[in-house]
Amino acid sequence: MNLEEAKHHLNNYVLKRQAPGDFLRAMLENDLFGALRHADPSSKENLVAIAQYIWNEIPANIWGSRLRIQEYLHPVETPAS
């Protein structure tokens, strides 16, 4: 995956709450070994640039752990009081 493709999928994650594929999900979860396991050669080549994009452009409260990703993709609605 090149950087432009990654940006497209990451922007869909942020704006539309669309789950990314395994590689980008692992990147968002801060799972380097998982990202490498799911990366194709192009993704491996662009891993640093994609990580920099996540760090600089994706809001910090919606990446960094599996739980944050899960909570963002599947928010729990609380009943109004």
N, C-alpha and C positions, 0 to 999 in steps of 0.2 A: 504494500500500500504506500503510495506516495503521500507527501505532506498535504497536497490539495484534497485528495480523497479523505484523508484523516480529518482535516478541518471540516469537510462537509458532514461527515458522520458525527463528529464531536459537536458541531453546531446543531444538528438534529437532536442530539442528546440534551443539550442545554435548552433549546427553544421549544422542542416538541415532546421532550421526555421519551424519546425513542431509544430503546436499548441498543447499544453498539454491539458489534461482533466480539468474539472471544479475545482477540488481540487488544482492541481498544479498551474493552472492559477491564482486562488485566492491567493495562496501563493506568486507567482511572483508579483502580484499586491499589495502586502502588505495588503491584506484584510483578517484579522484574522477571523472575523465572517463568511465571505463567505467560507473560508477554512473549518471551523468547520461545517458549514451547509452541505458541500459536502463530508466530510470525512467519510470513513468507520471506523470501530473500529481500524483496523491496522494503518490507516493513522493518527488517533488521537494519537495512541501510539507512532508513529514515528515523530510527528509534529515538535518537537524541533530539532531532528537530521536533518530533511529535511530543516528546516529553517537555521540551521548552514551550511549545504551544499550550499544552495543558497547564503548565506552571504559570504562564503569563496571561492566558486568556480565559481559562475556565474558572468560574467562581470557586473559591477554596472550600466552600461548605458543601459542594456536591461532588467532590472526588477525594481520594486519599485512603479510603477503606471500602471493603465489601459492604459494610453496613450503610455507609453514606450513600453508596450507589443504589442499594436496595430501597432505602427510605426515599430517595429522590424519584426513582422510577415508580414506586408504589406508595404514594403518600397515604397516611392514615388520616381519614377525616374524623374530626371530633364533632360530636353533636353540639348544636348551638344551645346555649343556656338561656 
